[in-house]
Amino acid sequence: MSELQAENRKILEAKLAKLRGRMNKITDDLRQEKGALSPDFAEQAVELENSEVLEHLDGSGRREADEIVAALNRMDEGEYGICVECGDGIKEGRLKAVPAASMCISCANEAEKAA
């Protein structure tokens, strides 16, 4: 395992633990908000908006956690730093900037254009 890979593993594992803690808190908050709505219509609007924001944050956190888990799995399988699209190496600078990167910059740009 390279020094960069070892460093990125620590970064990714710490980030994953933080994300999971945040997602657990969001899940708890969403469960509490699922109770009866306030009788005040203005308060109901705020409660519903808060739930939507929490659900968006939860979904975003889960996607990020999935990307991190995938990167950790690529490390375990000896495929970390190899683009999942073209098979070329991912440059060290990109891996330093985005430790969970699964694609080289060219493929990532193409995927972004297609989206």
Order of alpha helices (4+ residues) and beta strands (2+ residues): alpha-alpha-alpha-alpha
